[in-house]
Amino acid sequence: MPHTFTRDKTFWTIALQVTILNFYLGGFGPAQPLLRADQGTSLTIAGLHGTAMGVAAICAGLSNSRWVHYFGREKTSWIGMWLFCIGVLMFVTFKSIGFTLTATFLGGMGTSMVINNMVTRLSSHFKQATPLALPQSTQLDLSSALSQSELLQAHQSAGDLDYYSQFQQRLFSISFREIKIEMFMIAM
């Protein structure tokens, strides 16, 4: 096993894809009470969003091999990224429970498609350097989820309860800046 590897375009593409997903997912669970308050539903109904994401993960797991066989791993990851982006856009745009459940399903399906293919893409690309590449990519990914969770916690304690106008706008405006900072820190 080599003691070093070159972080190439494939490494950064995979790491950034999963970092964006994890940034969103890091705030999704803790934001359920805010979603409930914003939609005026019970916590049980708001919790259906997590169920939709779980069902989407099962559907993605069952269909992943067919997607990969037809499109290949890289294209399947990008299809997953597009599904995620469409889901997030729907989630931010519409407040109706039917739309947000559908959006959560699409986002969960896309998230699972990307994550299902991440480890295999890194392993096939880096071959012997996989034991170095995978932990570094995962470290970058997980740090974004933790930063999102901390960001949401700070907004909850500050009294920002308007879910759509506060949390989701910050999701888009801060995520890329934080990704750049985290990439810089990992590259050092």
C-alpha positions as CSV (number, residue, x, y, z in Angstrom):
1,M,0.0,0.0,0.0
2,P,1.4,3.4,-0.9
3,H,1.8,6.0,1.8
4,T,0.5,8.9,-0.3
5,F,-1.8,9.5,-3.3
6,T,-2.7,12.3,-5.6
7,R,-6.1,13.9,-5.0
8,D,-7.2,14.2,-8.6
9,K,-10.4,15.3,-10.3
10,T,-12.2,12.1,-9.5
11,F,-11.4,12.4,-5.8
12,W,-12.6,16.0,-5.6
13,T,-15.7,15.3,-7.6
14,I,-16.8,12.4,-5.4
15,A,-15.8,14.2,-2.2
16,L,-17.7,17.4,-3.2
17,Q,-20.8,15.5,-4.3
18,V,-21.1,13.7,-1.0
19,T,-20.1,16.8,1.0
20,I,-23.0,18.7,-0.5
21,L,-25.4,15.8,0.3
22,N,-24.1,15.5,3.8
23,F,-24.4,19.2,4.4
24,Y,-28.0,19.0,3.6
25,L,-28.6,15.8,5.6
26,G,-26.7,17.1,8.6
27,G,-29.5,19.7,9.0
28,F,-32.4,17.7,7.8
29,G,-33.1,15.6,10.9
30,P,-32.6,18.4,13.5
31,A,-34.8,20.7,11.4
32,Q,-37.9,18.5,11.7
33,P,-39.4,20.6,14.5
34,L,-38.9,23.7,12.4
35,L,-40.6,22.0,9.5
36,R,-43.5,21.0,11.7
37,A,-43.9,24.6,13.0
38,D,-43.6,26.1,9.5
39,Q,-46.2,23.7,8.0
40,G,-48.5,23.7,11.0
41,T,-48.6,20.0,11.2
42,S,-48.0,17.5,14.0
43,L,-44.5,16.1,14.6
44,T,-45.8,12.7,13.3
45,I,-46.7,14.2,9.9
46,A,-43.3,16.1,9.8
47,G,-41.6,12.8,10.7
48,L,-43.0,11.3,7.5
49,H,-40.3,13.2,5.7
50,G,-37.7,10.9,7.3
51,T,-39.8,7.9,6.3
52,A,-39.9,9.2,2.7
53,M,-36.2,9.5,2.8
54,G,-35.9,5.9,4.2
55,V,-38.2,4.5,1.5
56,A,-36.2,6.4,-1.1
57,A,-33.0,4.8,0.2
58,I,-34.5,1.3,-0.1
59,C,-35.7,2.1,-3.6
60,A,-32.3,3.4,-4.6
61,G,-30.6,0.3,-3.1
62,L,-32.9,-2.0,-5.0
63,S,-32.5,-0.2,-8.3
64,N,-28.9,0.8,-8.1
65,S,-27.5,-2.2,-9.9
66,R,-29.8,-1.6,-12.8
67,W,-28.9,2.1,-13.0
68,V,-25.2,1.2,-12.9
69,H,-25.5,-1.5,-15.5
70,Y,-27.3,0.8,-17.9
71,F,-25.5,4.1,-17.3
72,G,-22.2,3.3,-15.5
73,R,-21.2,4.4,-12.0
74,E,-20.2,7.9,-12.8
75,K,-23.3,8.8,-14.8
76,T,-25.5,7.1,-12.1
77,S,-23.8,9.4,-9.5
78,W,-24.6,12.4,-11.6
79,I,-28.2,11.3,-12.1
80,G,-28.4,10.9,-8.3
81,M,-27.0,14.4,-7.9
82,W,-29.6,15.9,-10.3
83,L,-32.4,14.0,-8.4
84,F,-31.1,15.5,-5.2
85,C,-31.0,19.0,-6.6
86,I,-34.5,18.7,-8.0
87,G,-35.7,17.4,-4.6
88,V,-34.1,20.3,-2.7
89,L,-35.4,22.9,-5.1
90,M,-38.9,21.5,-4.7
91,F,-38.5,21.3,-0.9
92,V,-37.5,24.9,-0.7
93,T,-40.1,26.2,-3.2
94,F,-43.3,24.5,-2.1
95,K,-44.7,24.4,1.4
96,S,-47.5,21.9,0.8
97,I,-47.0,18.6,2.6
98,G,-47.5,16.5,-0.6
99,F,-44.8,18.4,-2.4
100,T,-42.3,18.4,0.5
101,L,-42.8,14.6,0.9
102,T,-42.3,14.1,-2.8
103,A,-39.3,16.4,-2.7
104,T,-37.8,14.5,0.2
105,F,-38.3,11.2,-1.6
106,L,-36.5,12.5,-4.7
107,G,-33.7,14.0,-2.6
108,G,-33.4,10.8,-0.7
109,M,-33.3,8.7,-3.8
110,G,-30.6,10.9,-5.3
111,T,-28.6,11.0,-2.1
112,S,-28.6,7.2,-1.8
113,M,-27.6,6.8,-5.5
114,V,-24.6,9.0,-5.0
115,I,-23.6,7.4,-1.7
116,N,-24.1,3.8,-3.0
117,N,-21.6,4.5,-5.8
118,M,-19.1,6.6,-3.9
119,V,-17.0,3.8,-2.2
120,T,-17.0,1.7,-5.3
121,R,-15.9,4.6,-7.5
122,L,-13.1,5.5,-5.1
123,S,-12.0,1.9,-4.8
124,S,-11.9,1.2,-8.5
125,H,-10.1,4.5,-9.3
126,F,-7.5,4.5,-6.6
127,K,-7.0,0.7,-6.4
128,Q,-4.1,0.2,-3.9
129,A,-4.4,3.8,-2.5
130,T,-8.1,3.2,-1.5
131,P,-7.2,2.9,2.3
132,L,-5.9,6.5,2.1
133,A,-8.4,8.0,-0.3
134,L,-11.6,6.7,1.3
135,P,-11.0,8.1,4.9
136,Q,-9.9,11.5,3.6
137,S,-13.0,11.7,1.4
138,T,-15.2,10.6,4.3
139,Q,-13.6,13.1,6.7
140,L,-14.4,15.9,4.3
141,D,-18.0,14.6,3.9
142,L,-18.7,14.2,7.6
143,S,-17.3,17.6,8.6
144,S,-19.9,19.3,6.4
145,A,-22.7,17.4,8.1
146,L,-21.4,18.4,11.5
147,S,-21.1,22.0,10.5
148,Q,-24.6,22.1,9.2
149,S,-26.0,20.6,12.4
150,E,-24.1,23.2,14.4
151,L,-25.3,26.0,12.1
152,L,-28.9,24.9,12.5
153,Q,-28.6,24.6,16.3
154,A,-27.3,28.2,16.4
155,H,-30.3,29.4,14.5
156,Q,-32.7,27.5,16.7
157,S,-31.2,29.0,19.8
158,A,-31.4,32.5,18.2
159,G,-35.1,32.1,17.6
160,D,-35.1,31.8,13.8
161,L,-38.1,29.5,13.4
162,D,-39.1,30.4,9.8
163,Y,-37.9,27.1,8.2
164,Y,-38.0,28.1,4.6
165,S,-36.8,31.7,4.6
166,Q,-33.9,31.1,7.1
167,F,-32.6,27.6,7.0
168,Q,-32.9,26.7,3.3
169,Q,-31.5,30.1,2.1
170,R,-28.5,29.6,4.3
171,L,-28.2,26.1,3.0
172,F,-27.5,27.4,-0.5
173,S,-25.5,30.5,0.5
174,I,-23.2,29.0,3.0
175,S,-22.6,25.4,1.8
176,F,-20.2,26.3,-1.0
177,R,-18.2,28.7,1.1
178,E,-17.9,26.1,3.8
179,I,-16.9,23.4,1.3
180,K,-14.1,25.7,0.0
181,I,-12.9,26.2,3.6
182,E,-13.0,22.5,4.4
183,M,-11.2,21.6,1.1
184,F,-8.5,24.1,2.0
185,M,-8.1,22.6,5.4
186,I,-7.9,19.0,4.1
187,A,-5.5,20.0,1.3
188,M,-3.1,21.4,3.9
